[in-house]
Amino acid sequence: MESGEGRALVCAVGENTVVGKTQRTLDIQNDMTPLQKKLETIAEQIGMLGFYVALMTFAALVIKLMISTMWSGTAAFLTW
């Protein structure tokens, strides 16, 4: 085991060091850029469009089932 003495000169601590400055730049709240805002709006619109298309497809298939059942004269979907 070794022992001894040493001296150090501290020039900066905390946010005044290189690591502190880097941490401070990473902690900044990043606001959305105009492109990110536009892409978010487009993504929401695409999602709503997909929802409405799925809803209309479901309604069309239910109507088709009802019409085909009435046309054939059986109530096959009611006999589960």
C-alpha positions in Angstrom: 0.0 0.0 0.0 1.2 3.4 -0.9 0.7 6.7 0.8 1.5 10.2 0.1 0.2 13.7 -0.4 -1.0 15.6 -3.4 -2.2 19.0 -4.3 -4.7 20.0 -7.0 -5.8 23.3 -8.4 -9.6 23.3 -9.1 -10.4 25.7 -11.9 -14.1 25.0 -12.4 -16.8 22.9 -10.9 -20.4 22.0 -11.7 -21.8 23.7 -14.9 -18.6 25.5 -15.5 -16.8 22.3 -16.5 -16.9 20.7 -20.0 -19.1 17.9 -18.7 -21.4 20.5 -17.0 -21.7 22.5 -20.2 -22.5 19.4 -22.2 -25.2 18.4 -19.6 -26.7 21.8 -19.7 -27.1 21.6 -23.5 -28.7 18.2 -23.2 -31.2 19.4 -20.5 -32.7 22.1 -22.7 -36.3 21.5 -23.6 -36.5 20.8 -27.3 -39.4 22.6 -28.8 -41.0 21.0 -31.8 -39.7 22.3 -35.1 -42.2 23.5 -37.7 -41.6 20.4 -39.7 -42.3 18.2 -36.7 -45.5 20.1 -36.0 -46.7 19.6 -39.6 -45.8 15.9 -39.5 -47.7 15.5 -36.3 -50.8 17.2 -37.8 -50.6 15.0 -40.9 -50.2 11.8 -38.8 -53.3 12.7 -36.8 -55.2 13.4 -40.1 -54.1 10.0 -41.5 -55.2 8.3 -38.3 -58.7 9.9 -38.4 -59.0 9.0 -42.1 -58.1 5.4 -41.4 -60.6 5.2 -38.6 -63.4 6.6 -40.8 -62.5 4.2 -43.6 -62.6 1.3 -41.3 -65.9 2.4 -39.9 -67.4 2.7 -43.4 -66.0 -0.7 -44.4 -67.6 -2.3 -41.3 -70.9 -0.6 -42.0 -70.8 -1.7 -45.7 -70.1 -5.3 -44.7 -72.9 -5.4 -42.2 -75.3 -4.0 -44.8 -74.1 -6.5 -47.3 -74.7 -9.3 -44.8 -78.2 -8.1 -44.1 -79.1 -7.8 -47.8 -77.7 -11.2 -48.7 -79.6 -12.7 -45.8 -82.8 -11.1 -46.8 -82.3 -12.1 -50.4 -81.7 -15.8 -49.5 -84.7 -15.8 -47.2 -82.8 -17.2 -44.2 -81.7 -15.7 -41.0 -78.4 -17.6 -40.8 -76.6 -14.9 -38.8 -79.3 -15.1 -36.1 -78.9 -18.8 -35.4 -75.7 -18.8 -33.5 
